[in-house]
Amino acid sequence: MSAGINHVCRSCRLLRPTSAAVRTFTSSSTRGAIPPESPNYVDIPGTFQTDFFPPQRQKGILPVPREIFPARQPDKPSQQYLSRAIPPRKKAPSKPLSKMTEEEKYQARMTDLRRQHLRSGLLELYNRKQVMTAQMSSRSTARQKERARLMTQPPREDERLTNTSIHSSMLLTPGNSSTTHDPATRAAIHARKLANVAGQTAAKTESRRDALHTLYMHARTFITTEKQLAAELDLIFDKPWTEWGTAATAGSNIWNREPPATIAALLQDDSAGGGRQETGIAVQRGNRMRYRLDQQRMKRIAEALSGGKM
């Protein structure tokens, strides 16, 4: 009994053969010594139908066919070209047909057949090219007509009613094209546009010249040295401003005089009284505003007369 025991261990089973009378656990036939590095060491069930796909052969790319009827040879399909390309026999056969061998008859027959095939092949290819060119031309013409029809067709009623409001002169229509002009008025339009460009260029040049002159006039108040900076700081922070001072307080703060004017006060001062009794502060504020306005107006008048910034 002990001699017929089937060991579960694979190594023991490989070393000790099993008796044929003992039934194994599987119905498949027992394999022999299979090393662990073999792919068949582990039993993996396979499919009934093979999944082997043979590699497809790469056939490459066909070359671009050459032009049989180029533009430099317009007379290629004519009879003159065929007569030059397929000349007749220069001399008659030396032997009559009855005295020729089978090989000579075959060579003569193949010569005539090559001439016939060359002539018929050229004419057939030329006819095919004519048909293909006519088809391409008809398709291109049909596409151009369809494109022109789609571009010139009026919009649908729902699009017209829901479209944004655009002036008719700004719409690009066949009757109103902003890119094309009448040849009779094209020269005048070109001259007018040249004059507009020249005027704009002159205006830009004048504005740049005026800006340069303004910078030159304002440069007199620029701080360029440390002494000027120190003097300006002393004037602002050290010395009190008499304009900001009153009889009771020194002029060290701008709020010592009065609060800033509101919009209503500015409008009231600009209306010059209007039947209301003005206070002393309002009269002083109005006088200062009128003085500033007069100074600004006089400065603008002087700049207009002198032609530059003051």
BELCOR-V486530 format. One record per residue. N is the residue number from 0. PSI is psi in whole degrees, 0 to 359 (NA if undefined). Layout:
n=[N;N]
psi=[PSI;PSI]
This chain:
n=[0;1;2;3;4;5;6;7;8;9;10;11;12;13;14;15;16;17;18;19;20;21;22;23;24;25;26;27;28;29;30;31;32;33;34;35;36;37;38;39;40;41;42;43;44;45;46;47;48;49;50;51;52;53;54;55;56;57;58;59;60;61;62;63;64;65;66;67;68;69;70;71;72;73;74;75;76;77;78;79;80;81;82;83;84;85;86;87;88;89;90;91;92;93;94;95;96;97;98;99;100;101;102;103;104;105;106;107;108;109;110;111;112;113;114;115;116;117;118;119;120;121;122;123;124;125;126;127;128;129;130;131;132;133;134;135;136;137;138;139;140;141;142;143;144;145;146;147;148;149;150;151;152;153;154;155;156;157;158;159;160;161;162;163;164;165;166;167;168;169;170;171;172;173;174;175;176;177;178;179;180;181;182;183;184;185;186;187;188;189;190;191;192;193;194;195;196;197;198;199;200;201;202;203;204;205;206;207;208;209;210;211;212;213;214;215;216;217;218;219;220;221;222;223;224;225;226;227;228;229;230;231;232;233;234;235;236;237;238;239;240;241;242;243;244;245;246;247;248;249;250;251;252;253;254;255;256;257;258;259;260;261;262;263;264;265;266;267;268;269;270;271;272;273;274;275;276;277;278;279;280;281;282;283;284;285;286;287;288;289;290;291;292;293;294;295;296;297;298;299;300;301;302;303;304;305;306;307;308;309]
psi=[320;335;341;12;133;111;140;328;131;319;319;323;324;327;326;114;146;146;143;340;341;134;131;172;334;160;346;160;145;132;158;205;111;118;157;334;358;144;340;10;324;128;118;122;138;170;158;324;130;145;29;123;116;144;136;144;127;116;356;194;134;144;160;125;143;161;117;324;81;166;337;350;74;341;19;317;7;170;329;317;321;322;327;322;329;76;152;175;136;330;156;154;142;335;147;164;330;334;1;150;173;324;319;321;320;318;319;319;321;327;313;324;323;319;317;317;322;317;311;325;317;316;321;318;322;319;321;320;319;318;316;321;320;320;315;319;319;319;319;318;320;319;319;319;320;321;316;322;319;326;330;0;145;155;159;160;321;324;321;321;331;1;155;157;113;136;145;333;343;351;137;96;165;326;344;89;124;353;347;147;162;132;333;325;7;321;319;320;320;318;319;321;324;319;322;318;318;319;319;321;318;321;320;319;318;320;321;321;319;321;322;321;321;318;321;320;324;346;344;338;6;147;113;346;165;329;316;322;317;319;320;321;319;323;326;316;332;313;133;146;123;336;331;355;162;187;336;325;157;161;69;356;141;340;1;332;298;158;160;149;141;174;320;321;321;318;322;320;328;332;354;55;286;30;358;151;115;144;173;324;320;321;318;319;318;320;319;319;317;325;316;318;319;318;318;320;317;323;319;321;319;321;321;324;324;341;19;176;146;NA]
